[in-house]
Amino acid sequence: MPSQKQTDNKPDAKLQISEESEMERLRRDVFRPDMEKLQLFTKMLRANALYKKAKVSHK
C-alpha cells in the first residue's frame, strides 16, 4: 500500500527531555532528608483529599 504514510518510531524530543528531567528529579529526591520527604508526602495527601471533595458544575 504505497498510499499510506510510514511513521517513524523515533521518540519526540520534548518527551525525551521531560523523561530525563523526571529521572533527574527522582534521583535528587532520593537523597532528601526523611523529614522533608514526609512533609512532601503529607502535602500530596492533602491536595489529593481536596481534589476528591471538589465538584465541577457546568452552566
C-alpha positions in Angstrom: 0.0 0.0 0.0 2.1 2.9 -1.2 -0.5 5.5 -0.4 -0.1 5.1 3.3 2.5 7.2 5.1 5.1 5.4 7.0 5.6 6.5 10.6 8.9 6.6 12.2 9.2 5.3 15.7 11.6 7.9 16.9 10.7 9.4 20.4 9.6 13.0 20.4 12.4 15.4 21.6 10.1 17.1 24.2 9.1 13.7 25.6 12.7 12.6 25.9 13.7 15.9 27.7 10.8 15.6 30.1 11.7 11.9 30.8 15.3 13.0 31.6 14.2 15.8 33.9 11.8 13.4 35.6 14.7 10.9 36.2 16.9 13.7 37.5 14.2 14.9 39.8 13.7 11.3 41.2 17.5 10.9 41.7 17.6 14.3 43.6 14.5 13.4 45.7 16.0 10.1 46.8 18.6 12.0 48.8 16.3 14.4 50.5 16.1 14.3 54.3 13.4 12.0 55.7 11.5 14.9 57.3 11.3 16.7 54.0 10.0 13.6 52.3 7.4 13.2 55.0 6.3 16.9 54.6 6.0 16.5 50.8 4.1 13.3 51.2 1.6 14.8 53.6 1.2 17.8 51.3 0.4 15.4 48.4 -2.2 13.6 50.5 -3.9 16.9 51.5 -4.0 18.0 47.9 -5.5 14.6 46.9 -8.2 14.9 49.6 -9.0 18.4 48.4 -9.4 17.2 44.8 -11.6 14.4 45.8 -14.0 16.8 47.5 -14.1 19.2 44.5 -17.3 19.2 42.4 -17.3 20.6 38.9 -20.5 22.2 37.7 -21.2 23.3 34.2 -23.7 26.0 33.4 
